[in-house]
Amino acid sequence: MICDVKNHLVREINLHAKTVRHVAGLKGVRGSDTVGGDKSCAEQELASPWDITLSPERGEFIITMAGTHQLWALNLQQDRCSRYSGSGAEGNDNSDPLNATWA
């Protein structure tokens, strides 16, 4: 999985098959949603996804969302992408995971 910051997408690249698959986000649309979860991954607007890592304990990917200053969870089994941590506001308060301000 890779983050395509410019196009606001998460993509899957298969180097052996030489294929690229769109996983999440709307191409070229910088989203303003700070909650997510009510659309399929491919229909969910993202805001500058910057980095992505697999969370084996949770069975999903965690995305750093630079545009909204949040962490989002991408669950391929449920086909949902939603807020994992952060309110979307700017600040430096990390006392509560959902209401944290990461900027």
Summary of the structure (lengths in Angstrom):
residues: 103
radius of gyration: 13.2
end to end distance: 24.5
largest distance: 44.1
contacts: 310
relative contact order: 0.19
helix: 3%
strand: 44%
